[in-house]
Amino acid sequence: MTLPTRASRTYSAESERTFTLRPRVSLLLAWWWRALHGVGAAGIIGLPVSWLIRCPLLAALVVHGWRRLPEPSPVLIGYPNGTWAAPELGRAALRLTSGSMVATWWLRLVLRDGRGRLPVLLLRDQLYAEEWRALQAFLRRPRDAPTDV
């Protein structure tokens, strides 16, 4: 018995040729960033020093938390031969290298080309559920050629 499948938002028969990811902004990462800076602020407030020292430290922490939010992940294109491209960054012919990891809620792609390493962190909330499952399957499938540079 075969269950009917519904059409995917971004995949079709062309997914056999290319795999395109357009990650959204991660709410998990944004809340983690805010919580991390909140813990830092609590630590600064608890310091046994004068408020003349604590106030500039708190101001610097708030500015850092506000201005240095993690950047969104770039658009990635994966090809069946194992190469990747990041067109927004002008990078092509990227290969997965050691250090790439796949987990339940996140994955880290460490890509390399002639210009060097390109680490990319993706969280589960940045992709639709079917994109996440397809990406996990894509990354876990065996490849003929070694992918380490």
FIKOLZA-1660 file (N, C-alpha, C; in steps of 0.1 Angstrom, whole numbers, plus 5000, padded with zeros to 4 digits):
% residues 149
   i   px   py   pz ch aa at
   1 5008 4988 5000  A  M  N
   1 5000 5000 5000  A  M CA
   1 5009 5012 5000  A  M  C
   2 5006 5022 4991  A  T  N
   2 5014 5034 4990  A  T CA
   2 5005 5046 4995  A  T  C
   3 5010 5053 5004  A  L  N
   3 5003 5065 5009  A  L CA
   3 5005 5076 4999  A  L  C
   4 4995 5084 4997  A  P  N
   4 4996 5096 4988  A  P CA
   4 5006 5106 4994  A  P  C
   5 5013 5113 4985  A  T  N
   5 5022 5123 4990  A  T CA
   5 5017 5137 4985  A  T  C
   6 5019 5147 4993  A  R  N
   6 5015 5160 4989  A  R CA
   6 5027 5168 4983  A  R  C
   7 5024 5177 4975  A  A  N
   7 5034 5185 4968  A  A CA
   7 5042 5193 4979  A  A  C
   8 5055 5194 4977  A  S  N
   8 5063 5202 4986  A  S CA
   8 5063 5217 4981  A  S  C
   9 5066 5226 4991  A  R  N
   9 5066 5240 4988  A  R CA
   9 5077 5244 4978  A  R  C
  10 5089 5237 4979  A  T  N
  10 5100 5242 4971  A  T CA
  10 5107 5231 4963  A  T  C
  11 5102 5219 4964  A  Y  N
  11 5108 5208 4957  A  Y CA
  11 5099 5202 4946  A  Y  C
  12 5105 5197 4935  A  S  N
  12 5098 5191 4924  A  S CA
  12 5107 5181 4918  A  S  C
  13 5105 5177 4906  A  A  N
  13 5113 5167 4900  A  A CA
  13 5127 5173 4898  A  A  C
  14 5128 5186 4898  A  E  N
  14 5141 5193 4896  A  E CA
  14 5150 5191 4908  A  E  C
  15 5145 5187 4919  A  S  N
  15 5153 5185 4931  A  S CA
  15 5163 5174 4929  A  S  C
  16 5161 5165 4919  A  E  N
  16 5171 5155 4915  A  E CA
  16 5184 5162 4910  A  E  C
  17 5183 5174 4904  A  R  N
  17 5194 5181 4899  A  R CA
  17 5201 5191 4909  A  R  C
  18 5192 5198 4915  A  T  N
  18 5198 5208 4925  A  T CA
  18 5190 5208 4938  A  T  C
  19 5196 5214 4948  A  F  N
  19 5189 5214 4961  A  F CA
  19 5191 5229 4966  A  F  C
  20 5181 5237 4966  A  T  N
  20 5182 5251 4969  A  T CA
  20 5176 5254 4983  A  T  C
  21 5184 5260 4991  A  L  N
  21 5179 5264 5005  A  L CA
  21 5179 5279 5006  A  L  C
  22 5168 5284 5010  A  R  N
  22 5166 5298 5013  A  R CA
  22 5162 5300 5028  A  R  C
  23 5172 5299 5037  A  P  N
  23 5169 5300 5051  A  P CA
  23 5162 5313 5056  A  P  C
  24 5153 5311 5065  A  R  N
  24 5147 5323 5071  A  R CA
  24 5155 5327 5083  A  R  C
  25 5151 5338 5089  A  V  N
  25 5158 5343 5101  A  V CA
  25 5154 5333 5112  A  V  C
  26 5163 5329 5121  A  S  N
  26 5160 5319 5131  A  S CA
  26 5155 5326 5144  A  S  C
  27 5143 5323 5148  A  L  N
  27 5138 5328 5161  A  L CA
  27 5145 5322 5173  A  L  C
  28 5148 5309 5171  A  L  N
  28 5156 5302 5182  A  L CA
  28 5169 5309 5185  A  L  C
  29 5176 5312 5174  A  L  N
  29 5189 5319 5175  A  L CA
  29 5188 5333 5181  A  L  C
  30 5177 5340 5177  A  A  N
  30 5175 5353 5182  A  A CA
  30 5172 5353 5197  A  A  C
  31 5164 5344 5201  A  W  N
  31 5161 5343 5216  A  W CA
  31 5173 5338 5224  A  W  C
  32 5180 5329 5218  A  W  N
  32 5193 5324 5225  A  W CA
  32 5202 5336 5227  A  W  C
  33 5204 5344 5216  A  W  N
  33 5212 5356 5217  A  W CA
  33 5208 5366 5228  A  W  C
  34 5195 5368 5228  A  R  N
  34 5190 5377 5239  A  R CA
  34 5192 5371 5253  A  R  C
  35 5189 5358 5255  A  A  N
  35 5191 5352 5268  A  A CA
  35 5206 5352 5272  A  A  C
  36 5215 5350 5262  A  L  N
  36 5229 5350 5265  A  L CA
  36 5233 5364 5270  A  L  C
  37 5228 5374 5264  A  H  N
  37 5231 5388 5269  A  H CA
  37 5224 5391 5282  A  H  C
  38 5212 5385 5284  A  G  N
  38 5206 5387 5297  A  G CA
  38 5214 5381 5308  A  G  C
  39 5219 5369 5306  A  V  N
  39 5228 5363 5316  A  V CA
  39 5240 5372 5319  A  V  C
  40 5246 5377 5308  A  G  N
  40 5258 5386 5309  A  G CA
  40 5254 5398 5317  A  G  C
  41 5242 5404 5315  A  A  N
  41 5238 5416 5322  A  A CA
  41 5236 5412 5337  A  A  C
  42 5230 5401 5340  A  A  N
  42 5228 5397 5354  A  A CA
  42 5242 5395 5361  A  A  C
  43 5252 5390 5354  A  G  N
  43 5265 5388 5359  A  G CA
  43 5271 5402 5362  A  G  C
  44 5270 5411 5353  A  I  N
  44 5275 5425 5355  A  I CA
  44 5269 5432 5367  A  I  C
  45 5255 5430 5368  A  I  N
  45 5248 5436 5379  A  I CA
  45 5253 5431 5392  A  I  C
  46 5256 5418 5392  A  G  N
  46 5261 5411 5405  A  G CA
  46 5275 5414 5408  A  G  C
  47 5283 5421 5400  A  L  N
  47 5297 5423 5403  A  L CA
  47 5298 5432 5415  A  L  C
  48 5308 5429 5424  A  P  N
  48 5310 5437 5436  A  P CA
  48 5319 5449 5433  A  P  C
  49 5315 5457 5424  A  V  N
  49 5322 5470 5420  A  V CA
  49 5312 5481 5420  A  V  C
  50 5317 5493 5419  A  S  N
  50 5309 5505 5418  A  S CA
  50 5301 5505 5406  A  S  C
  51 5289 5513 5407  A  W  N
  51 5280 5514 5395  A  W CA
  51 5287 5523 5384  A  W  C
  52 5297 5530 5388  A  L  N
  52 5305 5538 5378  A  L CA
  52 5312 5528 5368  A  L  C
  53 5315 5516 5373  A  I  N
  53 5321 5506 5364  A  I CA
  53 5310 5498 5357  A  I  C
  54 5300 5494 5365  A  R  N
  54 5290 5485 5360  A  R CA
  54 5282 5492 5348  A  R  C
  55 5278 5505 5349  A  C  N
  55 5270 5511 5339  A  C CA
  55 5277 5511 5325  A  C  C
  56 5290 5515 5324  A  P  N
  56 5295 5513 5310  A  P CA
  56 5296 5499 5305  A  P  C
  57 5298 5490 5314  A  L  N
  57 5298 5476 5310  A  L CA
  57 5285 5471 5305  A  L  C
  58 5274 5475 5313  A  L  N
  58 5261 5472 5308  A  L CA
  58 5257 5478 5295  A  L  C
  59 5261 5491 5293  A  A  N
  59 5259 5498 5281  A  A CA
  59 5266 5491 5269  A  A  C
  60 5278 5487 5271  A  A  N
  60 5286 5480 5261  A  A CA
  60 5279 5467 5257  A  A  C
  61 5274 5460 5267  A  L  N
  61 5267 5447 5265  A  L CA
  61 5254 5449 5257  A  L  C
  62 5247 5459 5261  A  V  N
  62 5234 5462 5254  A  V CA
  62 5237 5465 5239  A  V  C
  63 5247 5474 5237  A  V  N
  63 5250 5478 5223  A  V CA
  63 5255 5465 5215  A  V  C
  64 5263 5457 5221  A  H  N
  64 5268 5445 5215  A  H CA
  64 5256 5436 5211  A  H  C
  65 5247 5434 5220  A  G  N
  65 5235 5425 5218  A  G CA
  65 5226 5431 5207  A  G  C
  66 5225 5444 5206  A  W  N
  66 5217 5450 5196  A  W CA
  66 5223 5451 5182  A  W  C
  67 5236 5454 5182  A  R  N
  67 5243 5457 5169  A  R CA
  67 5249 5444 5163  A  R  C
  68 5252 5434 5171  A  R  N
  68 5259 5423 5166  A  R CA
  68 5250 5410 5165  A  R  C
  69 5238 5412 5162  A  L  N
  69 5229 5400 5160  A  L CA
  69 5235 5391 5149  A  L  C
  70 5234 5378 5151  A  P  N
  70 5240 5369 5141  A  P CA
  70 5233 5371 5127  A  P  C
  71 5241 5371 5117  A  E  N
  71 5236 5374 5104  A  E CA
  71 5228 5362 5099  A  E  C
  72 5218 5364 5090  A  P  N
  72 5211 5353 5084  A  P CA
  72 5220 5344 5075  A  P  C
  73 5216 5332 5075  A  S  N
  73 5224 5323 5066  A  S CA
  73 5222 5326 5051  A  S  C
  74 5232 5324 5043  A  P  N
  74 5231 5327 5029  A  P CA
  74 5223 5316 5022  A  P  C
  75 5218 5320 5010  A  V  N
  75 5212 5310 5001  A  V CA
  75 5222 5300 4997  A  V  C
  76 5219 5287 4998  A  L  N
  76 5228 5276 4995  A  L CA
  76 5222 5267 4984  A  L  C
  77 5230 5263 4974  A  I  N
  77 5226 5254 4964  A  I CA
  77 5235 5242 4965  A  I  C
  78 5228 5230 4967  A  G  N
  78 5236 5217 4967  A  G CA
  78 5233 5210 4954  A  G  C
  79 5244 5204 4949  A  Y  N
  79 5243 5197 4936  A  Y CA
  79 5245 5182 4939  A  Y  C
  80 5239 5174 4930  A  P  N
  80 5239 5159 4933  A  P CA
  80 5254 5154 4933  A  P  C
  81 5263 5160 4927  A  N  N
  81 5277 5155 4927  A  N CA
  81 5284 5159 4940  A  N  C
  82 5277 5165 4950  A  G  N
  82 5283 5168 4963  A  G CA
  82 5289 5182 4964  A  G  C
  83 5289 5190 4953  A  T  N
  83 5294 5204 4955  A  T CA
  83 5282 5213 4959  A  T  C
  84 5286 5224 4964  A  W  N
  84 5276 5234 4969  A  W CA
  84 5280 5248 4963  A  W  C
  85 5271 5257 4963  A  A  N
  85 5273 5271 4959  A  A CA
  85 5266 5280 4969  A  A  C
  86 5272 5292 4971  A  A  N
  86 5266 5303 4979  A  A CA
  86 5266 5315 4970  A  A  C
  87 5256 5316 4961  A  P  N
  87 5256 5327 4951  A  P CA
  87 5257 5341 4957  A  P  C
  88 5250 5343 4969  A  E  N
  88 5250 5357 4975  A  E CA
  88 5264 5361 4979  A  E  C
  89 5273 5351 4982  A  L  N
  89 5286 5354 4986  A  L CA
  89 5296 5352 4975  A  L  C
  90 5292 5349 4963  A  G  N
  90 5300 5347 4951  A  G CA
  90 5309 5335 4952  A  G  C
  91 5305 5325 4959  A  R  N
  91 5312 5312 4961  A  R CA
  91 5306 5301 4953  A  R  C
  92 5314 5293 4946  A  A  N
  92 5309 5282 4938  A  A CA
  92 5319 5271 4940  A  A  C
  93 5315 5259 4936  A  A  N
  93 5323 5247 4937  A  A CA
  93 5328 5244 4951  A  A  C
  94 5319 5247 4961  A  L  N
  94 5323 5244 4975  A  L CA
  94 5321 5229 4978  A  L  C
  95 5330 5224 4986  A  R  N
  95 5329 5210 4990  A  R CA
  95 5327 5208 5005  A  R  C
  96 5319 5199 5010  A  L  N
  96 5317 5196 5024  A  L CA
  96 5330 5191 5029  A  L  C
  97 5335 5196 5041  A  T  N
  97 5347 5191 5047  A  T CA
  97 5345 5186 5061  A  T  C
  98 5355 5181 5067  A  S  N
  98 5354 5176 5080  A  S CA
  98 5350 5187 5089  A  S  C
  99 5343 5184 5099  A  G  N
  99 5337 5194 5108  A  G CA
  99 5322 5197 5106  A  G  C
 100 5317 5192 5094  A  S  N
 100 5303 5193 5091  A  S CA
 100 5296 5183 5100  A  S  C
 101 5285 5187 5106  A  M  N
 101 5277 5179 5116  A  M CA
 101 5262 5180 5113  A  M  C
 102 5255 5169 5115  A  V  N
 102 5241 5169 5113  A  V CA
 102 5235 5164 5126  A  V  C
 103 5226 5172 5132  A  A  N
 103 5219 5168 5145  A  A CA
 103 5204 5170 5143  A  A  C
 104 5196 5167 5153  A  T  N
 104 5182 5168 5152  A  T CA
 104 5177 5182 5150  A  T  C
 105 5182 5192 5158  A  W  N
 105 5177 5206 5158  A  W CA
 105 5186 5215 5150  A  W  C
 106 5198 5211 5146  A  W  N
 106 5207 5220 5140  A  W CA
 106 5216 5212 5131  A  W  C
 107 5223 5219 5122  A  L  N
 107 5234 5213 5114  A  L CA
 107 5244 5224 5111  A  L  C
 108 5256 5219 5110  A  R  N
 108 5267 5228 5106  A  R CA
 108 5274 5223 5094  A  R  C
 109 5274 5231 5084  A  L  N
 109 5281 5228 5071  A  L CA
 109 5294 5235 5071  A  L  C
 110 5305 5228 5069  A  V  N
 110 5318 5235 5067  A  V CA
 110 5321 5232 5053  A  V  C
 111 5320 5243 5045  A  L  N
 111 5323 5242 5031  A  L CA
 111 5336 5248 5028  A  L  C
 112 5343 5243 5017  A  R  N
 112 5356 5249 5014  A  R CA
 112 5358 5249 4999  A  R  C
 113 5364 5260 4994  A  D  N
 113 5368 5261 4980  A  D CA
 113 5382 5267 4980  A  D  C
 114 5387 5272 4969  A  G  N
 114 5400 5278 4968  A  G CA
 114 5402 5290 4976  A  G  C
 115 5391 5297 4980  A  R  N
 115 5392 5309 4988  A  R CA
 115 5392 5306 5003  A  R  C
 116 5390 5294 5007  A  G  N
 116 5390 5291 5021  A  G CA
 116 5377 5284 5026  A  G  C
 117 5376 5284 5040  A  R  N
 117 5364 5278 5046  A  R CA
 117 5352 5287 5046  A  R  C
 118 5340 5281 5046  A  L  N
 118 5328 5288 5047  A  L CA
 118 5319 5280 5057  A  L  C
 119 5319 5283 5070  A  P  N
 119 5310 5276 5079  A  P CA
 119 5296 5282 5079  A  P  C
 120 5286 5273 5079  A  V  N
 120 5272 5277 5079  A  V CA
 120 5265 5270 5089  A  V  C
 121 5258 5277 5098  A  L  N
 121 5250 5270 5109  A  L CA
 121 5235 5272 5105  A  L  C
 122 5228 5261 5104  A  L  N
 122 5213 5262 5102  A  L CA
 122 5206 5256 5113  A  L  C
 123 5196 5262 5118  A  L  N
 123 5187 5257 5128  A  L CA
 123 5174 5252 5122  A  L  C
 124 5167 5243 5129  A  R  N
 124 5155 5237 5123  A  R CA
 124 5144 5247 5120  A  R  C
 125 5143 5258 5127  A  D  N
 125 5133 5267 5125  A  D CA
 125 5135 5277 5113  A  D  C
 126 5147 5275 5106  A  Q  N
 126 5150 5284 5095  A  Q CA
 126 5144 5278 5082  A  Q  C
 127 5141 5265 5082  A  L  N
 127 5136 5258 5070  A  L CA
 127 5122 5252 5073  A  L  C
 128 5114 5251 5063  A  Y  N
 128 5102 5243 5064  A  Y CA
 128 5105 5229 5067  A  Y  C
 129 5095 5222 5073  A  A  N
 129 5097 5208 5077  A  A CA
 129 5101 5199 5066  A  A  C
 130 5095 5200 5054  A  E  N
 130 5099 5192 5043  A  E CA
 130 5113 5195 5038  A  E  C
 131 5117 5208 5039  A  E  N
 131 5130 5212 5035  A  E CA
 131 5141 5206 5045  A  E  C
 132 5137 5206 5057  A  W  N
 132 5146 5201 5068  A  W CA
 132 5149 5186 5066  A  W  C
 133 5138 5179 5063  A  R  N
 133 5139 5164 5061  A  R CA
 133 5147 5161 5048  A  R  C
 134 5144 5169 5038  A  A  N
 134 5151 5166 5025  A  A CA
 134 5166 5170 5027  A  A  C
 135 5169 5180 5034  A  L  N
 135 5183 5184 5036  A  L CA
 135 5190 5173 5044  A  L  C
 136 5184 5168 5055  A  Q  N
 136 5190 5157 5063  A  Q CA
 136 5192 5145 5054  A  Q  C
 137 5183 5141 5046  A  A  N
 137 5185 5130 5037  A  A CA
 137 5196 5132 5027  A  A  C
 138 5196 5144 5021  A  F  N
 138 5206 5148 5012  A  F CA
 138 5220 5147 5018  A  F  C
 139 5222 5152 5030  A  L  N
 139 5235 5151 5037  A  L CA
 139 5239 5138 5041  A  L  C
 140 5230 5129 5044  A  R  N
 140 5233 5116 5049  A  R CA
 140 5234 5105 5038  A  R  C
 141 5231 5109 5026  A  R  N
 141 5232 5098 5015  A  R CA
 141 5247 5096 5012  A  R  C
 142 5251 5084 5008  A  P  N
 142 5265 5081 5005  A  P CA
 142 5269 5088 4992  A  P  C
 143 5281 5091 4991  A  R  N
 143 5287 5097 4979  A  R CA
 143 5298 5089 4974  A  R  C
 144 5300 5089 4961  A  D  N
 144 5311 5082 4955  A  D CA
 144 5325 5088 4958  A  D  C
 145 5326 5101 4957  A  A  N
 145 5339 5107 4958  A  A CA
 145 5341 5112 4972  A  A  C
 146 5353 5113 4978  A  P  N
 146 5355 5118 4991  A  P CA
 146 5352 5133 4990  A  P  C
 147 5347 5139 5001  A  T  N
 147 5343 5153 5001  A  T CA
 147 5353 5161 5009  A  T  C
 148 5363 5156 5015  A  D  N
 148 5372 5164 5023  A  D CA
 148 5383 5169 5013  A  D  C
 149 5386 5182 5015  A  V  N
 149 5396 5189 5006  A  V CA
 149 5410 5187 5013  A  V  C
% end
